[in-house]
Amino acid sequence: MGCRNGRSPSIGNAVTLMIRPERVRLGETAKTAKADNQLSGKVASVTYVGQLIELKVETPIGSLTVTQLSSTADFSLEQSLSWNVNDCILLPD
């Protein structure tokens, strides 16, 4: 998994991964994207926020929030997710 470093964490230390929720690709788009990072997860909740939908997705690395336009949202339980290195930052806890 690749990410920009906010401050360089030491090996073995806990870190927090911050990803711009609107930059996470979900579903078939994530599978076909040439993204730097890919992972799978399960949709835990869906919240409507105007024209956007906010999905909380449980993954092996923790819970991620994904924001999509309501017309493109996929609510399938199992999802593929992807994002690029420039869309996230890694911070030591």
Backbone hydrogen bonds in HBPLUS format (Angstrom, degrees):
<---DONOR---> <-ACCEPTOR-->    atom                        ^
c    i                          cat <-CA-CA->   ^        H-A-AA   ^      H-
h    n   atom  resd res      DA  || num        DHA   H-A  angle D-A-AA Bond
n    s   type  num  typ     dist DA aas  dist angle  dist       angle   num
A0090-LEU N   A0004-ARG O   2.82 MM  86  6.13 150.0  1.91 159.7 169.9     1
A0006-GLY N   A0090-LEU O   3.01 MM  84  5.78 176.6  2.01 148.4 149.3     2
A0013-ASN N   A0010-SER O   3.12 MM   3  5.61 164.8  2.14 133.6 136.0     3
A0093-ASP N   A0014-ALA O   3.03 MM  79  5.63 171.6  2.04 132.1 131.1     4
A0016-THR N   A0091-LEU O   2.65 MM  75  5.19 160.2  1.69 159.5 166.8     5
A0091-LEU N   A0016-THR O   2.91 MM  75  5.19 170.5  1.92 153.8 157.1     6
A0018-MET N   A0089-ILE O   2.92 MM  71  5.30 175.7  1.92 164.3 165.6     7
A0089-ILE N   A0018-MET O   2.81 MM  71  5.30 146.7  1.92 147.6 158.5     8
A0020-ARG N   A0087-ASP O   3.01 MM  67  5.81 166.2  2.03 169.8 173.3     9
A0023-ARG N   A0020-ARG O   2.92 MM   3  5.46 160.0  1.96 120.9 127.6    10
A0067-THR N   A0021-PRO O   3.04 MM  46  5.26 171.4  2.05 113.5 113.1    11
A0025-ARG N   A0082-SER O   2.79 MM  57  5.16 167.9  1.80 160.6 161.6    12
A0082-SER N   A0025-ARG O   3.06 MM  57  5.16 145.5  2.18 135.4 139.8    13
A0027-GLY N   A0080-SER O   2.91 MM  53  5.01 135.7  2.11 148.5 151.0    14
A0030-ALA N   A0027-GLY O   3.01 MM   3  5.37 125.1  2.33 106.0 119.1    15
A0031-LYS N   A0027-GLY O   3.20 MM   4  6.60 150.1  2.30 146.9 155.6    16
A0032-THR N   A0028-GLU O   3.13 MM   4  6.35 153.5  2.20 152.5 157.7    17
A0033-ALA N   A0029-THR O   3.06 MM   4  5.94 125.2  2.37 138.3 151.1    18
A0037-ASN N   A0083-TRP O   2.96 MM  46  5.41 151.5  2.04 165.3 173.8    19
A0083-TRP N   A0037-ASN O   3.08 MM  46  5.41 146.4  2.19 137.8 145.7    20
A0039-LEU N   A0081-LEU O   2.94 MM  42  5.32 153.0  2.02 148.8 152.2    21
A0081-LEU N   A0039-LEU O   2.71 MM  42  5.32 159.4  1.75 173.1 171.2    22
A0041-GLY N   A0079-GLN O   2.88 MM  38  5.34 151.4  1.96 151.9 157.2    23
A0079-GLN N   A0041-GLY O   2.77 MM  38  5.34 161.1  1.81 162.3 162.4    24
A0042-LYS N   A0058-GLU O   2.90 MM  16  5.26 151.5  1.98 145.1 151.4    25
A0058-GLU N   A0042-LYS O   2.84 MM  16  5.26 156.7  1.89 158.7 152.2    26
A0043-VAL N   A0077-LEU O   2.82 MM  34  5.09 149.9  1.91 139.4 148.5    27
A0044-ALA N   A0056-LYS O   2.72 MM  12  5.50 168.0  1.74 160.3 164.2    28
A0045-SER N   A0056-LYS O   3.39 MM  11  5.17 153.2  2.47 134.0 135.9    29
A0056-LYS N   A0045-SER O   2.96 MM  11  5.17 162.7  1.99 140.4 145.6    30
A0047-THR N   A0054-GLU O   2.83 MM   7  5.06 154.9  1.90 146.3 154.5    31
A0054-GLU N   A0047-THR O   2.77 MM   7  5.06 172.4  1.77 157.6 159.2    32
A0049-VAL N   A0052-LEU O   2.81 MM   3  5.08 173.9  1.81 148.6 149.1    33
A0052-LEU N   A0049-VAL O   3.04 MM   3  5.08 158.6  2.09 124.5 123.6    34
A0070-SER N   A0051-GLN O   2.95 MM  19  5.80 165.4  1.97 155.3 151.7    35
A0053-ILE N   A0068-GLN O   2.71 MM  15  5.34 155.4  1.77 160.8 168.2    36
A0068-GLN N   A0053-ILE O   2.94 MM  15  5.34 160.1  1.98 151.2 157.6    37
A0055-LEU N   A0066-VAL O   2.74 MM  11  5.10 167.4  1.75 158.7 161.5    38
A0066-VAL N   A0055-LEU O   2.81 MM  11  5.10 162.0  1.84 152.8 159.0    39
A0057-VAL N   A0064-LEU O   2.75 MM   7  5.16 172.6  1.76 162.2 164.7    40
A0064-LEU N   A0057-VAL O   2.78 MM   7  5.16 166.5  1.80 151.5 155.7    41
A0059-THR N   A0062-GLY O   2.92 MM   3  5.11 149.4  2.01 126.7 136.7    42
A0062-GLY N   A0059-THR O   3.09 MM   3  5.11 163.7  2.12 108.1 113.1    43
A0072-THR N   A0069-LEU O   2.99 MM   3  5.55 154.6  2.05 117.3 124.8    44
A0087-ASP N   A0084-ASN O   2.99 MM   3  5.44 161.5  2.02 116.4 122.4    45
A0088-CYS N   A0085-VAL O   3.36 MM   3  5.87 162.5  2.40 119.7 119.4    46
